[in-house]
């Protein structure tokens, strides 16, 4: 299977952050990675392959280095979440016309217009009763069948819709799930119970969101573009995972780490987010299990390097004025190094040079992204992580169009380039 076909399969199997982590875990276990429990004592062997999850929505895999207690860490970080619409508790909303709607809350910063008139469905995590109330059972659910749509108001009732139409997140973004429902109360709970083949009384709570059921696919005259939901940032997750699986059976003095965090789209301020000490704790536990003391750990960090992988804004041919006049990465031109003078990214000249050299050695072209000085940009994982651990590192990403749309577009070549660059990095 080629890397783009595999990317499409990965995207289709990962409608939500929970499913992306489960897909990663499944692939890691097939490659011989052993799952660790955070509450157990870790026994780690040099060159051993391991992974651990956090809250079902973040995953950290590593191959222990064989370079001694002060082995450096080679880290690739990305995030599992994407902007979207999440179901609220008690979400059933019968309408005056008889249709049943579901009350949703906006997660992150999606382009709201792109969610209209699409075949949508529901996926997420379900929490069920268990003997220990402190440790309820967790199950994933995914409705493959399209269940909902968010219908536009006809242009005849809003003649100015194409001249700009501010949206109310509470009124305009409510999806319709049925034209009529005799028993609307508890509709979602019953549907989830039926899908999981359990008694609805077993369900305590859930984290459920909407997703677009349209499959990921290639488009263009030469099939050179990938269109899908959640490219930001699951394409970088897939690239990191692929590089890890390609290199996991080769020896290396460094400990190779794939760190996939959650909640980047809402600021990373959760226990499974990059703003928490979760990665620091994992790195310390790896070092300790390999016989390192505190001094060894500090030496390891000083010799380490991290690639913070989050997609970048590709040059849009219809809006050239939005981009920096000399640093605007194009789709197909290779992964791009992200730079910001106000430290929204962790990149500096040293780390940019390291990543550029990695790309050159791998035969991969690379580009630079800098914001237009009159257009504010966002931040990502790198600078948040360096607030916890003083790592050298670079923020980078493959360029995409329509970031945060329900359907984003990327270059197939750029994804292959990124995988090759990550693979070379993990072999250093």
Residue, then its C-alpha position, 0 to 999 in steps of 0.5 A: x500500500x502506498x503512503x497516500x492510500x494509507x493516509x486516506x485509510x487512516x483519515x477514514x478510520x479516524x473521524x474523531x480524536x478518540x478514534x485516531x488514537x485507537x487507530x494509532x494504538x492498533x497499528x503500533x500493537x501490530x508492529x510489536x509495541x507494548x502498551x504501558x499503564x501509567x499507574x504501573x511501574x515501567x520496565x523498559x529495555x533498550x531498543x524496546x517498543x512501547x506506548x501509553x495513552x492519556x484520556x483515550x485521546x492522546x498517545x505517546x509511543x517510543x522506542x527506547x534508545x540504546x545509547x546509555x542512561x543519557x540517550x537523547x530524545x528525538x521527538x515528533x509531536x502533533x495533535x489528534x483534535x480538529x475543530x468541529x461540533x460537539x453534542x451537548x448533554x440533554x441535546x434533543x430539541x423538538x421543533x414546532x414543525x415536528x423535526x428533531x434537532x440536536x443541540x451542539x456546541x462549537x469546538x475550536x475554530x471551524x469554518x462554520x459555513x462549510x458544515x452546512x448541507x453535508x451528510x453528517x454523523x456521530x462518533x465519540x466516546x461512551x462511558x458505561x457503568x462498572x463495579x468501581x465507580x472511580x473507574x467506569x468503562x470506556x467504549x468508542x462508538x461511530x455511526x457510519x450511516x449519515x444521520x444528520x444535516x445542517x440545512x441552509x436557509x433558502x436564498x429566497x429568505x435571505x437575499x444577501x447571503x452571498x454578500x456576507x451572513x453572520x452566523x449564530x452558533x446557537x441558532x444556525x448550527x443546529x443539525x436535524x436528525x429526524x423529520x418526526x420523532x414520537x419520543x424525542x427525549x433520550x433519543x441519542x442515548x437510545x441510539x448509542x445503546x442500540x449501536x453498541x448493543x447494550x442497555x441504555x441504563x448502562x450509559x453514564x455519559x458520553x463525549x460525542x461529536x459530529x463528523x462529515x461522512x464523505x470519505x477522504x480522496x485524491x482529486x485533480x487531473x493527476x490525483x495530486x491533491x488530497x481532500x478530507x476532513x481533519x487533515x489538520x492535524x491528522x495528516x501530521x499524526x499519520x506522517x509521524x506514525x508512519x515514520x515510527x513504524x518504518x524505523x522501529x526495528x532499527x537500532x538507534x542511540x536516541x530514544x525515538x518518541x511520537x507524541x500526539x496530544x489532544x486539545x491543541x485547537x482549544x489552547x492545549x490546557x488539559x491533562x492530555x494537552x501540550x500545556x500539561x506535564x504529560x510529556x515531561x512525566x513520560x520522558x522522565x519515566x523513560x530515563x528512570x527506567x533506563x537507569x538514568x539519574x536526574x543529571x542524566x535526564x538533564x543531559x538527555x534533554x540538552x542533546x534532544x531535538x523535537x519536530x512540532x508538526x502542525x499543518x501550515x497555510x499554503x499559498x492560495x492562488x485566489x488571495x495572494x494579498x493574504x500572504x507574506x510577499x517572500x515566504x508563502x509556501x505552495x502546495x507541492x513544494x515540500x514541508x515548510x518551516x514556520x517562523x514568527x518573530x514574536x515566538x508563536x513558534x519555537x523555531x529559531x535559526x538553529x532549529x530551522x537549519x537542523x530541519x532544513x538539513x534533515x530534509x536535504x539529507x532525505x532528498x526532500x524540498x522544504x519551504x518557509x512560512x511567515x505570516x503577512x505582517x498585517x495578518x495575525x497568525x496562530x500558534x501551535x505545540x512547539x512554543x507551549x512544549x518548550x514552556x515545560x521542557x527546554x528542548x531545541x526544536x522546530x515548528x513545521x507543517x505541510x501546507x494546506x488550503x482551507x484550514x479548519x474547513x470541514x474539507x481541507x486540501x493538501x498536496x499528496x507529494x508534500x505528505x510523502x515528502x514529510x514522511x520521508x523527512x520524519x523517517x530520516x530524522x528517526x534514523x539519526 
